[in-house]
């Protein structure tokens, strides 16, 4: 059987639900994504790839927990550069600072933390010890294909300001991935836009935000105001193939 995964990213929930994020109601846009999933998609697992709360506030995470509590499938929380790992961990009950492994019949999912060594501007890295942990986990995947989830992008999106704050140790990471062809996909958030690019045998995917989208290939920051929320659907097939699509929803 194939594995059906939904990805929602960069929710940027504010401390108060009434506060806007870059001109939109981030809570309402997230609710819109969750409602669409419940009504339209087959989902075995939901992965939320970071920047879930814009200021890392407990009230934002508590609202998120409540929104997810009625779902019939597990929800995996990742931290991004706007999150507060300790607070997120306390409320979600998940070890967001650790490397996590989820094994299924034909797939191994690696859940990475990219908030190590923050640069103070939005960039982050995979901790050295987690990079070392990855190597044997990839080597002993026991015949499974591997899919990696993380917050920061490891390949550039050709927006100058965004490529300055991508994964800090991207070269080391991509070398490791290139030496392990069983890694079929690396999926991230952070960039608030769609990316689908092969680097060698591995597909690198980035996903639009549930809140607002950033204009592509810009020298400086710019919001693509006409676009509403987005999310990604993944179907991981038992033969290692990855079928995926972006679902965009109307701006409220």
C-alpha positions in Angstrom: 0.0 0.0 0.0 1.1 3.6 -0.6 1.5 6.1 2.1 -0.6 9.3 1.9 1.0 12.4 3.6 -0.2 15.9 3.8 2.3 18.8 4.5 1.3 22.1 5.9 4.0 24.7 6.6 4.8 28.2 7.8 1.5 28.8 9.6 2.9 31.8 11.5 0.1 31.8 14.1 0.2 35.0 16.1 0.1 35.2 19.9 -3.5 36.5 19.5 -5.8 35.0 16.9 -7.1 38.5 16.1 -3.6 39.7 15.1 -2.8 39.5 11.4 0.4 38.2 9.7 1.5 40.3 6.7 -2.1 41.4 6.1 -3.9 38.0 6.5 -5.7 36.1 9.2 -3.2 33.2 9.7 -5.6 31.2 11.9 -8.4 31.4 9.3 -6.1 30.3 6.5 -4.8 27.3 8.5 -8.4 26.4 9.4 -9.2 26.6 5.7 -6.4 24.1 4.9 -7.4 21.7 7.6 -11.1 21.8 6.5 -10.1 21.1 2.9 -8.0 18.1 4.0 -10.8 16.7 6.0 -13.3 17.0 3.1 -11.2 16.2 0.1 -8.0 14.1 0.9 -7.0 10.7 2.0 -4.4 11.3 4.7 -2.4 8.8 6.8 -0.1 11.4 8.3 0.1 15.2 8.5 3.6 16.8 8.7 3.8 20.5 9.8 7.2 21.7 8.7 8.0 24.6 11.0 7.3 28.3 11.7 4.0 27.1 13.2 4.0 30.1 15.6 5.4 33.4 14.4 6.8 34.4 17.8 6.9 31.0 19.4 4.1 31.9 21.8 2.4 29.3 24.0 -1.0 30.6 23.1 -0.4 30.1 19.4 0.7 26.5 20.0 -2.2 25.8 22.2 -4.6 27.0 19.5 -2.8 24.8 17.0 -3.0 21.8 19.3 -6.8 22.4 19.6 -7.2 22.6 15.8 -5.4 19.3 15.3 -7.0 17.4 18.2 -10.0 16.2 16.2 -8.0 14.8 13.3 -8.1 11.1 12.7 -4.4 10.8 11.8 -1.1 11.6 13.5 0.4 15.1 13.2 4.1 15.7 13.3 5.3 19.1 14.5 8.7 20.5 13.2 10.3 23.7 14.5 11.3 26.6 12.2 13.3 29.7 12.8 10.3 31.6 14.2 9.4 28.8 16.7 10.4 28.3 20.3 11.5 24.7 20.5 11.0 24.3 24.3 7.5 25.8 24.3 6.5 23.8 21.3 7.8 20.6 22.8 5.9 21.2 26.1 2.6 21.7 24.3 2.9 19.2 21.5 4.5 16.5 23.6 6.9 15.8 20.7 10.7 15.9 20.8 11.0 18.6 18.2 14.8 19.2 18.8 15.6 15.6 18.1 16.1 13.6 14.9 13.0 11.4 14.6 12.5 8.2 12.5 9.1 6.9 11.3 9.2 3.5 9.7 6.4 2.1 7.4 6.3 -1.0 5.3 8.2 0.5 2.3 9.3 3.9 3.6 11.5 5.4 6.3 10.7 9.0 7.1 13.4 11.1 8.7 12.2 14.2 10.6 15.1 16.7 11.0 15.6 19.7 13.2 17.2 22.6 11.3 17.1 25.3 14.1 20.7 24.7 15.3 23.2 27.5 15.1 20.7 30.2 14.1 22.2 33.2 12.3 19.8 35.7 13.8 18.3 36.5 10.4 16.3 33.4 9.7 18.9 30.8 8.8 19.5 27.6 10.7 21.4 24.3 10.5 21.3 20.7 11.3 23.3 20.0 14.4 26.6 18.2 13.9 25.5 15.2 16.1 22.2 14.9 14.1 24.1 14.9 10.8 26.2 12.1 12.2 23.1 10.2 13.3 21.6 10.4 9.8 24.4 8.4 8.2 23.7 5.0 9.8 20.0 5.6 9.7 20.2 6.0 5.9 22.6 3.0 5.5 20.4 0.6 7.5 17.1 1.7 6.0 16.4 -2.1 5.5 15.4 -1.9 1.9 13.0 1.0 2.4 13.0 4.2 0.4 13.6 7.3 2.4 11.8 10.7 2.6 13.3 13.5 4.6 11.2 16.4 6.2 12.8 19.6 7.4 12.1 23.3 7.7 15.0 25.1 6.0 15.6 24.6 2.3 18.9 22.9 1.3 18.8 24.0 -2.3 18.6 27.7 -3.4 15.4 29.2 -4.8 17.2 32.0 -6.6 15.8 34.8 -4.4 18.9 36.6 -3.1 17.4 37.5 0.3 16.0 33.9 0.8 19.2 32.1 -0.3 21.0 34.1 2.4 19.0 32.3 5.1 18.7 28.8 3.7 20.2 25.7 5.5 23.5 26.8 6.9 25.3 23.4 6.3 23.5 22.7 3.0 26.6 21.5 1.2 27.4 18.9 3.8 23.7 17.8 3.8 23.4 17.5 0.1 26.6 15.5 -0.2 25.2 13.1 2.3 21.9 12.8 0.4 23.7 12.3 -2.9 25.7 9.4 -1.5 22.4 7.6 -0.5 20.2 7.1 -3.6 17.5 5.5 -1.4 16.6 9.0 -0.4 13.8 9.8 -2.9 12.7 13.2 -1.6 13.7 16.0 0.7 10.7 18.2 1.6 10.9 21.6 3.3 9.0 24.8 4.1 10.6 28.1 5.0 10.5 29.7 1.5 6.7 30.3 1.2 6.7 29.1 -2.4 6.6 26.0 -4.6 9.9 24.3 -5.6 10.3 21.0 -7.4 13.9 20.2 -8.4 15.9 17.0 -8.8 19.5 17.1 -7.5 20.9 13.8 -8.8 18.4 11.1 -8.0 16.7 13.0 -5.2 13.7 15.3 -5.5 13.9 18.5 -3.5 10.4 19.9 -2.8 9.4 23.2 -1.1 5.8 24.0 -0.3 3.7 27.2 -0.1 2.7 28.6 3.2 -0.7 28.1 4.8 -0.6 31.8 5.6 1.0 34.0 2.8 3.2 33.4 -0.2 6.5 35.1 -1.1 7.2 36.3 -4.6 9.7 34.1 -6.4 13.2 35.1 -7.6 13.4 38.5 -5.9 16.4 40.5 -4.7 14.4 41.7 -1.6 11.4 40.6 0.3 8.0 40.8 -1.4 4.7 39.2 -0.7 2.7 37.7 -3.6 -0.5 39.2 -2.3 -3.0 37.7 -4.8 -2.2 34.1 -3.6 -4.1 32.4 -0.8 -2.9 29.5 1.3 -1.3 26.3 0.0 -0.4 22.8 1.1 1.2 19.7 -0.4 -0.2 16.2 -0.9 2.2 13.3 -1.2 1.6 9.7 -2.2 4.6 7.6 -1.5 4.4 4.4 -3.5 5.8 1.0 -2.5 8.2 1.0 -5.4 9.9 4.2 -4.2 8.0 6.6 -6.5 6.8 9.9 -5.2 3.6 11.4 -6.5 2.8 14.9 -5.3 0.8 18.0 -6.0 0.3 21.4 -4.5 -3.3 22.4 -3.5 -3.9 26.1 -3.5 -6.9 27.6 -1.8 -8.6 31.0 -2.3 -7.4 33.9 -0.2 -9.9 34.9 2.4 
